[in-house]
Amino acid sequence: MSSCRLTVLVPAHNEEDQIAETIGSLRAQDRQPDEIIVVADNCTDATVDIATSLGVRVIETEGNRHRKAGALNQVLDRLLPGTGERDVVLVMDADSALDPGFIRHGLDKLANGRLAAVGGTFSGKPGGGLVGMFQRNEYARYARDVRRLRGRALVLTGTATMFRASTLQKVVAARRDGTLPGGDHVYDVRVLTEDNELTLAILHLGMRILCPPGCTLKTEVMPTWRELFRQRLRWKRGALENLADYGWTPVTRAYWGRQLLSFVGVIVLLLYLTSLAWSVMVVGAVTIAPIWIAITAIFIVERIVTVRSRGPAQMAIAATLVIEMVFDVFLQAAQAKAFWDAFSRTERKW
């Protein structure tokens, strides 16, 4: 799609520390974007001044109360009516930095005409201490899974995704005629995970998505356990509520299956920890049944192999199991809280 027009939208709320790096990664692309628009949403720092000084277009939102989804909708409502069949819109987070070949690889994939959108696979930026290390290992495992599935990812993440403009136009039309939920804009502002919901919307229209191996980037990691818990609770609860909105369909069956596996994972972990506590309190020593020993051995091998891209040091840490189990228990706690909040219908919060 060498002759297409590519517009980049970067929604940003108080991103003065990272917006220059994000714009720099776009300037360093093999295939340059035709226009970069920073969508400044209720910024109170120097984000707007920095973006303006770097020569990109800045659009400040007006009266937006719906965070990222509302900010993007304000711009897309104006942008999409003037786009053509070959135009492409790249939406990326302001805390992400694309690798140089991202746009070129994405456009090459979109050129075949069978794909509605292509997403990126990401690694974690430095920082965050121990919690940052855990996230970088997690992201490496996710990227490995996507590569093994030849790009067949379940979600077009908000870190960076390239959409055909016509895809987004079809989503808006389907929302307006009631085929899809979510009002009459590209993004559903009611949900906690707007990128996951938009993925489901595209798939329910019978269109295809892909996360090709050449579309890679780096993204910020949460620097504290508190911030990470809030992020994961939002992701996990949002995914559940997105599925509830769409119900049981041929598209959502696989997603419901993953939620079931997550629920089983929570139960298995509880049983595992309960068995250890029972051994200590009742027997007076840790006695682990052979079945748990076998499961643990398999789990250790899986942890080592899946983090191989991160190097020998991280493989050694994974081999201890105990260190990374802290992170696994943490994630399962977030998953359990998400199930509870979704089923008890507590107020949705970012």
Sine and cosine of phi, psi and omega as CSV:
sin_phi,cos_phi,sin_psi,cos_psi,sin_omega,cos_omega
0.00,0.00,0.76,0.65,-0.08,-1.00
-0.90,0.43,-0.44,0.90,-0.06,-1.00
-1.00,-0.08,0.08,1.00,-0.03,-1.00
-0.98,0.22,0.28,-0.96,0.13,-0.99
-0.98,-0.18,0.81,-0.58,-0.03,-1.00
-0.93,-0.37,0.87,-0.48,0.04,-1.00
-0.94,-0.35,0.75,-0.66,0.01,-1.00
-0.96,-0.26,0.77,-0.63,0.09,-1.00
-0.93,-0.37,0.81,-0.58,0.00,-1.00
-0.86,-0.51,1.00,-0.06,0.07,-1.00
-0.93,0.37,0.74,-0.67,-0.10,-0.99
-0.61,-0.79,0.77,-0.63,0.13,-0.99
-0.82,-0.58,0.95,-0.30,0.02,-1.00
0.79,0.61,0.87,0.49,-0.03,-1.00
-0.91,-0.42,0.62,0.78,-0.06,-1.00
-0.87,0.49,-0.45,0.89,-0.04,-1.00
-0.98,0.21,-0.33,0.94,-0.13,-0.99
-0.80,-0.60,-0.21,0.98,-0.11,-0.99
-0.89,0.45,-0.55,0.83,0.01,-1.00
-0.91,0.41,-0.66,0.75,0.03,-1.00
-0.90,0.44,-0.66,0.75,0.01,-1.00
-0.88,0.47,-0.76,0.65,0.02,-1.00
-0.90,0.44,-0.63,0.78,0.03,-1.00
-0.87,0.49,-0.61,0.80,0.02,-1.00
-0.93,0.38,-0.48,0.88,0.06,-1.00
-0.97,0.25,-0.62,0.78,0.04,-1.00
-0.91,0.41,-0.44,0.90,-0.07,-1.00
-1.00,-0.02,0.14,0.99,-0.03,-1.00
-0.94,0.35,0.56,-0.83,0.10,-1.00
-0.84,0.54,-0.64,0.76,0.06,-1.00
-0.90,-0.43,0.92,-0.39,-0.09,-1.00
-0.95,0.32,0.61,-0.79,0.15,-0.99
-0.93,0.37,0.45,-0.89,0.02,-1.00
-0.98,0.20,-0.51,0.86,0.05,-1.00
-0.46,-0.89,0.64,-0.77,0.08,-1.00
-0.90,-0.44,0.83,-0.56,0.01,-1.00
-0.86,-0.50,0.88,-0.48,0.13,-0.99
-1.00,0.00,0.87,-0.50,0.00,-1.00
-1.00,-0.08,0.99,-0.10,-0.09,-1.00
-0.99,0.10,0.91,-0.41,-0.09,-1.00
-0.95,-0.31,0.97,-0.25,0.09,-1.00
0.80,0.60,0.67,0.74,-0.03,-1.00
-0.97,0.23,0.67,-0.74,0.05,-1.00
-0.88,-0.48,0.12,0.99,0.01,-1.00
-0.92,-0.39,-0.43,-0.90,-0.09,-1.00
-1.00,-0.06,0.26,0.97,-0.03,-1.00
-0.80,0.59,-0.76,0.65,-0.05,-1.00
-0.89,0.45,-0.71,0.71,-0.03,-1.00
-0.90,0.44,-0.67,0.74,-0.02,-1.00
-0.91,0.41,-0.73,0.68,-0.01,-1.00
-0.88,0.47,-0.67,0.74,0.01,-1.00
-0.89,0.45,-0.66,0.75,-0.02,-1.00
-0.91,0.41,-0.38,0.92,0.00,-1.00
-1.00,-0.01,0.10,1.00,0.17,-0.99
0.99,0.12,0.30,0.95,0.05,-1.00
-0.98,-0.19,0.29,-0.96,0.04,-1.00
-0.98,0.18,0.70,-0.71,0.02,-1.00
-0.88,-0.48,0.79,-0.61,0.11,-0.99
-0.89,-0.46,0.86,-0.52,0.03,-1.00
-1.00,-0.06,0.72,-0.70,-0.04,-1.00
-0.94,0.35,0.35,-0.94,0.00,-1.00
-0.82,-0.58,0.92,-0.40,0.07,-1.00
0.90,0.43,0.44,0.90,-0.04,-1.00
-0.97,0.24,0.79,-0.62,0.06,-1.00
-0.89,-0.45,0.13,0.99,-0.12,-0.99
-0.89,-0.47,0.51,0.86,0.13,-0.99
0.79,0.62,-0.66,-0.75,-0.10,-0.99
-0.86,0.50,-0.72,0.69,-0.04,-1.00
-0.88,0.48,-0.71,0.70,0.00,-1.00
-0.92,0.40,-0.63,0.78,0.01,-1.00
-0.89,0.46,-0.73,0.68,0.00,-1.00
-0.91,0.42,-0.62,0.78,0.01,-1.00
-0.87,0.50,-0.65,0.76,-0.01,-1.00
-0.86,0.52,-0.64,0.77,-0.02,-1.00
-0.98,0.19,-0.69,0.73,-0.03,-1.00
-0.91,0.42,-0.54,0.84,0.06,-1.00
-0.85,0.52,-0.54,0.84,0.01,-1.00
-1.00,0.03,-0.55,0.84,-0.12,-0.99
-0.98,0.21,-0.72,0.69,-0.19,-0.98
-0.89,0.46,-0.63,0.78,-0.01,-1.00
-0.84,0.53,-0.41,0.91,-0.02,-1.00
-0.99,-0.14,0.16,0.99,-0.03,-1.00
-1.00,-0.07,0.42,-0.91,0.01,-1.00
-0.96,-0.28,-0.02,-1.00,-0.08,-1.00
-0.89,0.46,-0.52,0.86,-0.07,-1.00
-0.99,-0.12,0.03,1.00,-0.03,-1.00
-0.97,0.23,0.49,-0.87,-0.04,-1.00
-0.75,-0.66,0.61,-0.79,0.05,-1.00
-0.87,-0.49,0.83,-0.55,0.09,-1.00
-0.98,-0.22,0.85,-0.53,0.07,-1.00
-0.94,-0.34,0.82,-0.57,0.00,-1.00
-0.64,-0.76,0.53,-0.85,0.02,-1.00
-0.94,0.34,0.48,-0.88,-0.04,-1.00
-0.97,0.24,-0.13,0.99,0.06,-1.00
-0.97,-0.25,0.29,0.96,0.00,-1.00
-0.93,-0.38,0.40,-0.92,0.05,-1.00
-0.69,-0.72,0.88,-0.47,-0.05,-1.00
-0.96,0.27,0.60,-0.80,0.19,-0.98
-0.95,0.31,0.45,-0.90,-0.21,-0.98
-0.83,0.55,-0.49,0.87,-0.06,-1.00
-1.00,-0.07,0.11,0.99,-0.11,-0.99
-0.82,0.57,-0.83,0.56,-0.09,-1.00
-0.91,0.42,-0.70,0.72,-0.01,-1.00
-0.86,0.51,-0.74,0.67,0.00,-1.00
-0.90,0.43,-0.64,0.77,0.00,-1.00
-0.89,0.45,-0.69,0.72,0.01,-1.00
-0.92,0.39,-0.59,0.81,0.05,-1.00
-0.87,0.50,-0.66,0.75,0.01,-1.00
-0.94,0.35,-0.65,0.76,0.00,-1.00
-0.93,0.36,-0.33,0.94,-0.05,-1.00
-0.91,0.41,-0.40,0.92,-0.05,-1.00
-0.96,0.26,-0.19,0.98,0.10,-0.99
0.99,0.12,-0.14,0.99,-0.05,-1.00
-1.00,-0.07,-0.22,0.98,-0.07,-1.00
-0.97,-0.26,0.63,-0.78,0.04,-1.00
-1.00,0.00,-0.49,0.87,-0.05,-1.00
-0.31,-0.95,0.44,-0.90,0.10,-0.99
-0.77,-0.63,0.69,-0.72,-0.01,-1.00
-0.94,-0.35,0.12,-0.99,-0.01,-1.00
-0.95,-0.30,0.38,-0.92,0.19,-0.98
-0.95,-0.31,0.60,-0.80,-0.21,-0.98
-0.80,-0.60,0.46,-0.89,0.18,-0.98
-0.90,-0.43,0.26,-0.97,-0.07,-1.00
-1.00,-0.03,0.62,-0.79,0.10,-1.00
-0.94,0.34,0.31,-0.95,0.04,-1.00
-0.90,0.44,0.29,-0.96,0.08,-1.00
0.95,-0.32,0.11,-0.99,0.07,-1.00
1.00,0.02,0.00,1.00,0.02,-1.00
0.86,0.51,-0.68,-0.74,-0.04,-1.00
-0.90,0.43,-0.68,0.74,-0.01,-1.00
-0.92,0.39,-0.53,0.85,0.09,-1.00
-0.92,0.38,-0.65,0.76,0.04,-1.00
-0.86,0.50,-0.70,0.71,0.01,-1.00
-0.86,0.51,-0.68,0.73,-0.01,-1.00
-0.91,0.40,-0.64,0.77,0.01,-1.00
-0.90,0.43,-0.61,0.79,0.08,-1.00
-0.91,0.42,-0.67,0.74,0.02,-1.00
-0.88,0.48,-0.70,0.72,0.00,-1.00
-0.91,0.41,-0.59,0.80,0.05,-1.00
-0.89,0.45,-0.64,0.77,0.03,-1.00
-0.92,0.39,-0.64,0.76,0.04,-1.00
-0.89,0.46,-0.71,0.70,0.01,-1.00
-0.88,0.47,-0.62,0.79,0.04,-1.00
-0.89,0.45,-0.69,0.73,0.01,-1.00
-0.88,0.48,-0.67,0.74,0.00,-1.00
-0.90,0.44,-0.67,0.74,0.02,-1.00
-0.90,0.45,-0.67,0.74,-0.01,-1.00
-0.91,0.43,-0.47,0.88,0.03,-1.00
-1.00,-0.01,0.17,0.99,0.02,-1.00
0.84,0.54,0.65,0.76,0.09,-1.00
1.00,0.05,0.05,1.00,-0.04,-1.00
-0.99,0.13,0.96,0.28,0.01,-1.00
-1.00,0.09,0.40,-0.92,-0.02,-1.00
-1.00,0.07,-0.34,0.94,-0.11,-0.99
-0.70,-0.72,0.67,-0.74,0.19,-0.98
-1.00,0.02,0.98,-0.20,-0.14,-0.99
-0.96,0.29,0.38,-0.93,0.00,-1.00
-0.96,0.27,-0.16,0.99,0.01,-1.00
-0.85,0.52,-0.70,0.72,0.07,-1.00
-0.13,-0.99,0.83,-0.55,0.05,-1.00
-0.59,-0.81,0.66,-0.75,0.05,-1.00
-0.97,-0.24,0.83,-0.55,-0.01,-1.00
-0.92,-0.40,0.64,-0.77,0.30,-0.95
-0.90,0.44,0.69,-0.73,0.04,-1.00
-0.86,0.51,-0.58,0.82,0.00,-1.00
-0.91,0.42,-0.51,0.86,0.06,-1.00
-0.88,0.47,-0.74,0.67,-0.01,-1.00
-0.92,0.39,-0.57,0.82,0.07,-1.00
-0.89,0.46,-0.65,0.76,0.01,-1.00
-0.92,0.39,-0.58,0.81,0.05,-1.00
-0.89,0.45,-0.72,0.69,0.01,-1.00
-0.87,0.50,-0.72,0.70,0.00,-1.00
-0.88,0.48,-0.65,0.76,-0.01,-1.00
-0.94,0.35,-0.55,0.83,0.08,-1.00
-0.92,0.38,-0.66,0.75,-0.04,-1.00
-0.92,0.39,-0.57,0.82,-0.01,-1.00
-1.00,-0.03,0.09,1.00,0.08,-1.00
1.00,0.05,0.01,1.00,0.05,-1.00
-0.90,0.43,-0.59,0.81,0.04,-1.00
-0.86,-0.50,0.47,-0.88,0.09,-1.00
-0.97,0.22,0.20,-0.98,0.20,-0.98
0.94,-0.33,0.43,0.90,0.07,-1.00
0.98,0.21,-0.52,-0.85,-0.09,-1.00
-0.78,-0.63,0.58,0.81,0.06,-1.00
-0.82,-0.57,0.08,-1.00,0.04,-1.00
-0.90,0.43,-0.76,0.65,-0.06,-1.00
-0.98,-0.19,0.66,-0.75,0.08,-1.00
-0.99,0.15,0.92,-0.39,-0.09,-1.00
-0.98,0.18,-0.11,0.99,-0.03,-1.00
-0.98,0.18,-0.34,0.94,-0.24,-0.97
-0.99,-0.11,0.30,-0.95,0.04,-1.00
-1.00,0.08,-0.43,0.90,-0.05,-1.00
-0.81,-0.58,0.99,0.12,-0.11,-0.99
-0.92,0.39,-0.51,0.86,-0.01,-1.00
-0.95,0.31,-0.65,0.76,0.06,-1.00
-0.90,0.44,-0.67,0.74,0.00,-1.00
-0.91,0.42,-0.65,0.76,0.02,-1.00
-0.91,0.42,-0.58,0.82,0.09,-1.00
-0.86,0.51,-0.74,0.67,0.02,-1.00
-0.88,0.47,-0.63,0.77,0.01,-1.00
-0.88,0.48,-0.72,0.70,-0.01,-1.00
-0.89,0.46,-0.70,0.72,-0.01,-1.00
-0.92,0.40,-0.58,0.81,0.02,-1.00
-0.94,0.34,-0.27,0.96,0.10,-0.99
-1.00,0.01,0.12,0.99,0.07,-1.00
0.99,0.15,0.29,0.96,-0.03,-1.00
-0.99,-0.16,0.34,-0.94,-0.10,-1.00
-0.96,-0.29,0.52,-0.85,0.05,-1.00
-0.77,-0.63,0.29,-0.96,0.00,-1.00
-0.39,-0.92,0.51,-0.86,0.16,-0.99
-0.88,-0.47,1.00,0.08,-0.11,-0.99
-0.93,0.37,0.46,-0.89,-0.07,-1.00
-0.89,0.46,-0.43,0.91,-0.02,-1.00
-0.98,0.19,-0.20,0.98,-0.03,-1.00
-1.00,-0.09,1.00,0.06,-0.06,-1.00
-0.85,-0.53,0.38,-0.92,-0.04,-1.00
-0.33,-0.94,0.13,-0.99,0.10,-0.99
-0.88,-0.47,0.58,-0.81,-0.01,-1.00
-0.68,-0.73,0.33,-0.94,-0.04,-1.00
-0.92,0.39,0.57,-0.82,0.16,-0.99
-0.98,-0.19,0.47,-0.88,0.07,-1.00
-0.93,0.36,0.76,-0.65,-0.13,-0.99
-0.99,0.13,-0.26,0.97,-0.02,-1.00
-0.73,-0.69,0.36,-0.93,0.03,-1.00
-0.89,0.46,-0.62,0.78,-0.01,-1.00
-0.88,0.47,-0.74,0.67,-0.01,-1.00
-0.91,0.41,-0.61,0.79,0.02,-1.00
-0.91,0.42,-0.66,0.75,0.01,-1.00
-0.89,0.46,-0.68,0.73,0.02,-1.00
-0.89,0.46,-0.68,0.74,0.00,-1.00
-0.88,0.47,-0.75,0.66,-0.08,-1.00
-0.94,0.33,-0.55,0.83,0.08,-1.00
-0.89,0.46,-0.67,0.74,0.04,-1.00
-0.90,0.43,-0.72,0.70,0.00,-1.00
-0.86,0.50,-0.75,0.66,-0.13,-0.99
-0.95,0.30,-0.68,0.73,0.05,-1.00
-0.93,0.38,-0.65,0.76,0.02,-1.00
-0.86,0.51,-0.65,0.76,0.02,-1.00
-0.89,0.46,-0.67,0.74,0.04,-1.00
-0.88,0.48,-0.70,0.71,-0.06,-1.00
-0.95,0.30,-0.52,0.85,0.13,-0.99
-0.86,0.51,-0.70,0.71,0.00,-1.00
-0.91,0.42,-0.62,0.78,0.03,-1.00
-0.89,0.46,-0.61,0.80,0.03,-1.00
-0.90,0.44,-0.61,0.80,-0.06,-1.00
-1.00,-0.02,-0.35,0.94,0.02,-1.00
0.97,0.25,-0.33,-0.95,-0.03,-1.00
-1.00,-0.06,0.95,-0.30,-0.02,-1.00
-0.72,-0.69,0.22,-0.98,0.07,-1.00
-0.83,0.56,-0.52,0.85,0.01,-1.00
-0.96,0.28,-0.67,0.74,-0.13,-0.99
-1.00,0.10,-0.14,0.99,-0.04,-1.00
-0.84,0.55,-0.72,0.70,0.00,-1.00
-0.90,0.43,-0.59,0.81,0.00,-1.00
-0.94,0.35,-0.65,0.76,0.08,-1.00
-0.89,0.46,-0.59,0.81,0.03,-1.00
-0.88,0.48,-0.64,0.76,0.03,-1.00
-0.92,0.39,-0.59,0.80,0.04,-1.00
-0.92,0.40,-0.61,0.79,0.04,-1.00
-0.90,0.44,-0.69,0.73,0.04,-1.00
-0.89,0.46,-0.62,0.79,0.05,-1.00
-0.89,0.45,-0.66,0.75,0.02,-1.00
-0.90,0.44,-0.69,0.73,0.04,-1.00
-0.88,0.47,-0.62,0.79,0.02,-1.00
-0.87,0.49,-0.65,0.76,0.05,-1.00
-0.88,0.48,-0.71,0.71,-0.02,-1.00
-0.90,0.43,-0.70,0.71,-0.01,-1.00
-0.88,0.47,-0.68,0.73,0.01,-1.00
-0.89,0.46,-0.66,0.75,0.04,-1.00
-0.88,0.48,-0.67,0.74,0.02,-1.00
-0.90,0.44,-0.66,0.75,-0.01,-1.00
-0.89,0.46,-0.75,0.66,-0.02,-1.00
-0.93,0.38,-0.58,0.82,0.03,-1.00
-0.91,0.42,-0.63,0.77,0.01,-1.00
-0.91,0.42,-0.60,0.80,0.06,-1.00
-0.92,0.40,-0.70,0.71,0.00,-1.00
-0.89,0.45,-0.65,0.76,0.03,-1.00
-0.88,0.48,-0.67,0.74,-0.01,-1.00
-0.88,0.47,-0.66,0.75,-0.04,-1.00
-0.95,0.32,-0.71,0.71,-0.12,-0.99
-0.98,0.17,-0.57,0.82,-0.10,-1.00
-0.99,-0.17,-0.75,0.67,-0.05,-1.00
-0.99,0.11,-0.48,0.88,-0.02,-1.00
1.00,0.01,0.05,1.00,0.02,-1.00
-0.42,-0.91,0.32,-0.95,0.01,-1.00
-1.00,0.09,0.93,-0.38,0.08,-1.00
-0.86,-0.50,0.90,-0.43,-0.08,-1.00
-0.96,-0.28,0.78,-0.62,0.00,-1.00
-0.90,0.44,0.49,-0.87,-0.01,-1.00
-0.81,0.59,-0.59,0.81,-0.03,-1.00
-0.89,0.46,-0.61,0.80,0.01,-1.00
-0.95,0.31,-0.55,0.83,0.06,-1.00
-0.89,0.45,-0.68,0.73,0.01,-1.00
-0.91,0.42,-0.70,0.72,0.01,-1.00
-0.89,0.46,-0.67,0.75,0.00,-1.00
-0.89,0.46,-0.68,0.74,0.00,-1.00
-0.88,0.47,-0.70,0.71,0.03,-1.00
-0.88,0.47,-0.66,0.75,-0.03,-1.00
-0.90,0.44,-0.66,0.75,0.00,-1.00
-0.89,0.46,-0.71,0.70,0.01,-1.00
-0.87,0.49,-0.69,0.72,0.00,-1.00
-0.89,0.47,-0.66,0.75,-0.02,-1.00
-0.91,0.42,-0.63,0.78,-0.01,-1.00
-0.92,0.38,-0.76,0.65,-0.08,-1.00
-0.90,0.44,-0.67,0.75,-0.12,-0.99
-0.97,0.26,-0.21,0.98,0.03,-1.00
-0.94,-0.35,0.28,0.96,-0.05,-1.00
-0.84,0.54,-0.57,0.82,-0.02,-1.00
-0.91,0.42,-0.27,0.96,-0.01,-1.00
-1.00,0.01,-0.08,1.00,0.11,-0.99
0.98,-0.21,0.18,-0.98,-0.08,-1.00
-0.86,0.51,-0.60,0.80,-0.04,-1.00
-0.89,0.46,-0.70,0.71,0.00,-1.00
-0.95,0.32,-0.53,0.85,0.09,-1.00
-0.90,0.43,-0.63,0.77,0.02,-1.00
-0.91,0.41,-0.66,0.75,0.05,-1.00
-0.90,0.44,-0.67,0.74,0.02,-1.00
-0.89,0.46,-0.55,0.83,-0.04,-1.00
-0.92,0.40,-0.44,0.90,0.02,-1.00
-0.95,0.32,-0.38,0.92,0.00,-1.00
0.91,0.41,-0.72,0.70,-0.10,-1.00
-0.87,0.49,-0.66,0.75,-0.05,-1.00
-0.89,0.46,-0.77,0.64,-0.02,-1.00
-0.96,0.27,-0.31,0.95,0.04,-1.00
-0.89,0.45,-0.50,0.87,0.07,-1.00
-0.84,0.54,-0.71,0.70,0.00,-1.00
-0.93,0.37,-0.64,0.77,0.00,-1.00
-0.89,0.45,-0.69,0.73,0.04,-1.00
-0.89,0.45,-0.65,0.76,0.04,-1.00
-0.86,0.51,-0.74,0.67,0.00,-1.00
-0.91,0.42,-0.62,0.79,0.03,-1.00
-0.92,0.40,-0.57,0.82,0.07,-1.00
-0.90,0.44,-0.66,0.75,0.05,-1.00
-0.90,0.43,-0.64,0.77,0.03,-1.00
-0.90,0.44,-0.70,0.72,0.01,-1.00
-0.89,0.46,-0.67,0.74,0.04,-1.00
-0.90,0.44,-0.60,0.80,0.03,-1.00
-0.90,0.43,-0.70,0.71,0.06,-1.00
-0.85,0.52,-0.72,0.70,-0.04,-1.00
-0.89,0.45,-0.73,0.69,-0.03,-1.00
-0.90,0.43,-0.64,0.76,-0.01,-1.00
-0.92,0.40,-0.69,0.72,-0.05,-1.00
-0.97,0.24,-0.49,0.87,0.03,-1.00
-1.00,0.03,-0.08,1.00,0.07,-1.00
0.85,0.52,0.66,0.75,0.11,-0.99
-0.93,0.36,0.29,-0.96,-0.07,-1.00
-0.88,0.48,0.69,-0.72,0.06,-1.00
-0.96,0.29,0.78,-0.63,0.01,-1.00
-0.69,-0.73,0.56,-0.83,0.10,-0.99
-0.97,0.24,0.00,0.00,0.00,0.00
